[in-house]
Amino acid sequence: MGGSGFIGRHIALALLRRGEVVVIADKSPLREMPPADTSRLSFVPCDLGSADWDALLSDGDVIHHYACTTVPETANNDPLGDLDGNVRATVRLLETLRKKRGTRTIFPSSGGTVYGRLRKSPVSEDHPLDPITVYGVSKVAIEKYFGFYRNIHGLDLRVARLSNPYGIGQNPLGKQGAVTTFFDLAMRDQPIEIWGDGSVVRDYIHISDAVDGLLAVLNAPLEGWNDQPVFNIGSGAGTSLREILTVLEERLGRKLNVRYLPGRRFDVPSSVLDIGRARATLGWAPKLAFSAGMDLMMSDYRAKQTAYSTLLPA
């Protein structure tokens, strides 16, 4: 589900290398999919809020739930819309899974918002969940519903708290993803606006590493896992907005046109994920440092890639 979005498209492409894939989304990814990879992909048009999950999930045994109707800004502006479009829709999905049973399901929560203002950094999975945005609140709510349905109904439900993915194919106008937005503006020699002084630090992960991490969470043998399977999936390193600019300037060989605006109250100063649990339990770790990820993004751009980044071998 959500296979037409940035993460979902890349997951679908990776899964096609392993077998057949059914994409349930509001629009088809087929037009942008590499032609050689489309023969084993089926597309079912569907709106998340009105989906007939009983019919849609009659055959599947592995479910990727990447569908989301909001980003942090839009969720804050319309809390009820976020509740109905994401939380309520997910609970309807879980009710279908309760009746169907026998499936594995992964949900990509938000490692950047569920923790709120960090008491320690890097932040591990046992940090209190105290989101300060509606977007983060809804992600926590879905995690809690996952925990309930796992504990009470025995469903195999897994959560990946994903940091900030970037790469070719992410919408630079989507109000989410500073790396992709800055990259797009820099390549078009357009002004870049930064809220605050540029010291805000985030954990950025290239989409190829994000895909590998998500698949590691889904494929791990966790049948004996006593608690809710929750894993941070990120780079494990922090990069400030100013450092993103520096990397871009080094690769372009010129200064960027940057405009600094007043800071925003909901921007957490620093958010970096501790990925020790994923390393120890899943045997997973990202392959690309931030500079290497930017090199790959630049290479994709110059090769005129648009919808899909180069996915590294798992």
URTA-V105171 format. One record per helix or strand. SS is the DSSP state (hx for helix, st for strand). FROM is the first residue (numbers start at 1). LEN is the number of residues. If there is no record, write none. Layout:
BEGIN
ss=SS from=FROM len=LEN
ss=SS from=FROM len=LEN
END
This chain:
BEGIN
ss=hx from=6 len=11
ss=st from=21 len=5
ss=hx from=35 len=3
ss=st from=41 len=5
ss=hx from=48 len=3
ss=hx from=53 len=4
ss=st from=62 len=4
ss=hx from=72 len=6
ss=hx from=79 len=22
ss=st from=104 len=7
ss=st from=123 len=1
ss=hx from=134 len=20
ss=st from=156 len=7
ss=st from=164 len=3
ss=hx from=178 len=10
ss=st from=192 len=4
ss=st from=201 len=2
ss=st from=204 len=3
ss=hx from=207 len=13
ss=st from=229 len=5
ss=st from=239 len=2
ss=hx from=241 len=12
ss=st from=258 len=4
ss=st from=270 len=2
ss=st from=273 len=1
ss=hx from=276 len=7
ss=hx from=290 len=13
END
